[in-house]
Amino acid sequence: MGLTSLLLAASLASASPEPGEARVSLDVREADVQDLARLFADVAGFQLVMDPGVTCRVTLKLHSVRWDAAFAAILRSCSLSHQDGGGIVRVARAARLAEEAREERALREAQEANRPRSALSLRLSYARAAEMAPLVKKLLSPGGDVVYDTRTNTLIVID
Protein backbone atom coordinates (compact mmCIF):
# COMPACT_ATOMS: atom_id res chain seq x y z
CA MET A 1 0.00 0.00 0.00
CA GLY A 2 1.40 3.39 -0.94
CA LEU A 3 0.74 6.64 0.80
CA THR A 4 -1.18 7.80 -2.26
CA SER A 5 -4.21 5.80 -1.15
CA LEU A 6 -3.97 7.30 2.30
CA LEU A 7 -6.56 9.95 2.97
CA LEU A 8 -5.09 12.73 5.06
CA ALA A 9 -7.90 15.20 5.68
CA ALA A 10 -6.11 17.62 7.98
CA SER A 11 -2.55 16.89 8.97
CA LEU A 12 -1.64 19.96 10.97
CA ALA A 13 -3.60 22.48 12.95
CA SER A 14 -2.20 25.81 11.84
CA ALA A 15 -2.29 27.52 15.24
CA SER A 16 -0.85 24.77 17.44
CA PRO A 17 2.00 26.12 19.52
CA GLU A 18 2.89 22.83 21.21
CA PRO A 19 4.55 20.01 19.24
CA GLY A 20 2.07 17.37 20.47
CA GLU A 21 -0.92 19.51 19.55
CA ALA A 22 -0.87 18.82 15.80
CA ARG A 23 -4.05 17.00 14.85
CA VAL A 24 -4.56 14.37 12.17
CA SER A 25 -7.56 12.89 10.44
CA LEU A 26 -6.99 9.52 8.81
CA ASP A 27 -9.22 6.99 7.09
CA VAL A 28 -7.27 3.96 5.89
CA ARG A 29 -7.89 0.29 5.30
CA GLU A 30 -5.16 -2.33 5.64
CA ALA A 31 -2.38 0.28 5.78
CA ASP A 32 1.15 -0.89 6.47
CA VAL A 33 2.33 0.33 9.88
CA GLN A 34 5.70 1.32 8.40
CA ASP A 35 3.99 3.68 5.94
CA LEU A 36 1.90 5.16 8.75
CA ALA A 37 4.96 5.64 10.95
CA ARG A 38 6.72 7.46 8.10
CA LEU A 39 3.66 9.69 7.69
CA PHE A 40 3.70 10.57 11.38
CA ALA A 41 7.43 11.28 11.20
CA ASP A 42 6.69 13.81 8.43
CA VAL A 43 3.76 15.37 10.31
CA ALA A 44 5.59 15.65 13.64
CA GLY A 45 9.04 16.34 12.25
CA PHE A 46 11.01 13.56 13.94
CA GLN A 47 13.59 11.12 12.61
CA LEU A 48 12.38 7.51 12.40
CA VAL A 49 14.09 4.12 12.66
CA MET A 50 12.02 0.96 12.24
CA ASP A 51 13.40 -2.30 13.58
CA PRO A 52 13.76 -5.07 10.97
CA GLY A 53 10.83 -7.41 10.80
CA VAL A 54 8.23 -4.90 11.99
CA THR A 55 5.15 -5.66 9.93
CA CYS A 56 1.49 -5.11 10.61
CA ARG A 57 -1.58 -3.97 8.72
CA VAL A 58 -3.94 -1.48 10.35
CA THR A 59 -7.43 -0.28 9.53
CA LEU A 60 -8.40 2.95 11.20
CA LYS A 61 -10.67 5.94 11.01
CA LEU A 62 -9.63 8.94 13.07
CA HIS A 63 -10.98 12.47 12.99
CA SER A 64 -9.03 15.42 14.40
CA VAL A 65 -6.97 13.42 16.91
CA ARG A 66 -3.67 14.58 18.40
CA TRP A 67 -0.90 13.02 16.34
CA ASP A 68 0.96 11.59 19.36
CA ALA A 69 -2.18 9.85 20.67
CA ALA A 70 -2.94 8.44 17.22
CA PHE A 71 0.67 7.29 16.76
CA ALA A 72 0.67 5.53 20.14
CA ALA A 73 -2.69 3.86 19.44
CA ILE A 74 -1.53 2.56 16.06
CA LEU A 75 1.66 1.14 17.56
CA ARG A 76 -0.21 -0.43 20.48
CA SER A 77 -2.67 -2.13 18.11
CA CYS A 78 0.31 -3.90 16.50
CA SER A 79 2.03 -4.76 19.82
CA LEU A 80 4.70 -2.19 19.01
CA SER A 81 6.21 0.59 21.05
CA HIS A 82 8.54 3.49 20.47
CA GLN A 83 11.62 4.84 22.15
CA ASP A 84 12.71 8.46 21.76
CA GLY A 85 16.38 9.29 21.99
CA GLY A 86 17.84 12.57 20.84
CA GLY A 87 15.12 13.37 18.31
CA ILE A 88 15.24 9.89 16.78
CA VAL A 89 12.22 7.68 17.36
CA ARG A 90 12.82 3.94 17.19
CA VAL A 91 9.83 1.66 16.61
CA ALA A 92 10.11 -1.99 17.64
CA ARG A 93 8.13 -4.79 19.25
CA ALA A 94 7.10 -3.76 22.76
CA ALA A 95 8.55 -6.97 24.23
CA ARG A 96 11.93 -6.28 22.60
CA LEU A 97 12.11 -2.72 23.96
CA ALA A 98 11.10 -3.93 27.44
CA GLU A 99 13.80 -6.63 27.36
CA GLU A 100 16.42 -4.09 26.26
CA ALA A 101 15.38 -1.77 29.10
CA ARG A 102 15.75 -4.64 31.61
CA GLU A 103 19.20 -5.48 30.24
CA GLU A 104 20.31 -1.83 30.44
CA ARG A 105 19.06 -1.57 34.04
CA ALA A 106 20.88 -4.78 34.99
CA LEU A 107 24.07 -3.48 33.36
CA ARG A 108 23.85 -0.17 35.25
CA GLU A 109 23.29 -2.01 38.53
CA ALA A 110 26.25 -4.32 37.85
CA GLN A 111 28.48 -1.37 37.00
CA GLU A 112 27.37 0.41 40.18
CA ALA A 113 28.10 -2.69 42.26
CA ASN A 114 31.53 -3.16 40.68
CA ARG A 115 32.72 0.41 40.85
CA PRO A 116 35.68 1.07 43.12
CA ARG A 117 34.74 1.96 46.66
CA SER A 118 36.62 4.35 48.87
CA ALA A 119 36.78 4.77 52.62
CA LEU A 120 36.84 8.00 54.55
CA SER A 121 37.59 8.34 58.25
CA LEU A 122 36.00 11.29 60.06
CA ARG A 123 36.85 12.04 63.66
CA LEU A 124 34.01 13.97 65.27
CA SER A 125 34.39 16.61 67.96
CA TYR A 126 30.92 17.97 68.78
CA ALA A 127 28.68 15.00 67.95
CA ARG A 128 28.53 11.34 68.84
CA ALA A 129 29.52 8.99 66.05
CA ALA A 130 26.82 6.48 67.06
CA GLU A 131 24.13 9.16 66.60
CA MET A 132 25.55 10.48 63.31
CA ALA A 133 26.03 7.10 61.59
CA PRO A 134 22.32 6.55 60.70
CA LEU A 135 22.06 10.10 59.33
CA VAL A 136 25.12 9.70 57.13
CA LYS A 137 23.95 6.23 55.99
CA LYS A 138 20.85 7.83 54.41
CA LEU A 139 23.05 9.97 52.16
CA LEU A 140 25.08 7.09 50.70
CA SER A 141 24.46 4.97 47.62
CA PRO A 142 22.76 1.57 48.16
CA GLY A 143 26.14 -0.18 48.38
CA GLY A 144 27.60 2.33 50.84
CA ASP A 145 28.05 1.71 54.55
CA VAL A 146 28.93 3.60 57.72
CA VAL A 147 30.82 2.10 60.65
CA TYR A 148 31.58 3.97 63.85
CA ASP A 149 34.11 3.59 66.62
CA THR A 150 32.76 4.82 69.96
CA ARG A 151 36.16 4.66 71.60
CA THR A 152 37.67 7.30 69.27
CA ASN A 153 34.33 8.90 68.21
CA THR A 154 35.16 8.25 64.55
CA LEU A 155 32.90 7.59 61.56
CA ILE A 156 34.23 5.35 58.80
CA VAL A 157 32.30 5.98 55.60
CA ILE A 158 32.63 3.40 52.81
CA ASP A 159 31.12 4.31 49.45
N, C-alpha and C positions, 0 to 999 in steps of 0.2 A: 504494500500500500504506500503510495507516495503522499506527500503533503498536499498535493494538488486537490485531492478528494477530501481534504480536511476543511470543514467549514469553520472559519474563525470569524465570528460575528463582531466582537469588539475585543481587541487584544489588550489595549491599554486605556485606562482612564486618564484623560489629559491633565487633570488637576490633582493627581495623587502625589503628595509630597514624600510619603514614606515608600521605601522600596517594596515592601510586602503588600502595598495597597493596590497595585495594579490588578485589574479584574479581567477575567477571560470568560468568553462564552464559546463553548465547544459542543458540536453534535457530530459524533463519529461512530462508525460501526466497524468492529474488528480492526482497530488501528493498532499498529505495532507500537509497543511501549518505547522502543528506541526512538521512533519518529516523534512521539509525543514529548519525550524528554528533550530532544533537540529543539522542538518548538518552544518549550518552556525556557530553555537556555537562551533562546533569542529574545523572548518576551521579557525575561527578568535580567538579562545581561550578565549571566555567569558562564564560566567555563565548565565544560561537561566531560566526564570520563565514565564510560560504561564498561563494567567488567565483562570479560568474554563469557559467552554462553547465556547472557541475559536475554531471554525471549519471553514474550507474553503478548496476547492480543486482548484489547480492551474495547468495550462498547460503552459509551457514556454520552450523557446529555447534560450539560451544565449551562446555566445562564447567570452571567454577572457574578462570578465567584472569585474570591481572592486567588491569585495565581498560586501562592504557596500552599493554600489549603487544597486546591485542586491537584497540584503536583503530589502532595503527600497522599491524597486519597487514591490517585492512580497507582502510585508505587505500592501502597498497602494492599490494593486489590490483587497485585501480582506477587505478593510476599517479598517485595523489595523494600529497600531502605536507602537513604542517602547519607553521606558524610561530607560535611563542608570543611575544607581546609585551605585557607589562604585564597579564597575566591574561586577555588576549583571544587566542583561538586562531583563526588564519585557515587555512582549508583551500582548497587550490588544486592545479592540476596541478603535478606535481613539476618539469617542465621550466620552467614559468613562474616558480616560486619560485627555481629555480637561476639563471635569466636575470636576475631582479631582484637576486639576491645579487651576480652578476658586475657588473651595472651600478652597484650601490652601492659595491662595492670599487673600481671604476674611477673613480668620482666622488671617493671619499676620496683615492685616489692622486693624482688631478689637483689636488685642493685642496691636498694636502700639497706638491706640486711647485710650485704657484703662490703659496704663502704668502710673505709678505715675509721676506727673509733679513736677518740683521744680522751685523755683523763686530765682533769684540772683539780688541783687541791686548793681549797679556800679556807684559811684560818679566820674564824670569826671573832670579833671583839665584843660587840654589843648585842649579840643575839645567841641563842642556844642552837647548836647544830641540829639537835634532835627535833626542834620545832621548825626549823627552816627546811629540812630535807623534804617533807611532803609538798611544800610550796614550790620548791625548785623542781621537783619531779614532774609537776604539772606542765612545766615549760619545755620539757625535753621531748625529743622524738620518741616514737613507740619503743625503739630499741635502747633508749637511754636509761641510765640508772643513777641513783644517788645513794652514797654510803656515808655514814657519819661516824666520827670517833669522838665519844663524849669526853674521853680523858684529855684530849688536846683541843676540843671544841672545833674540829675541822670537818668541812664537807669535802667529799671526794665525788666529783661529777664526772660521769663516764657517758660520752655521747659521740 
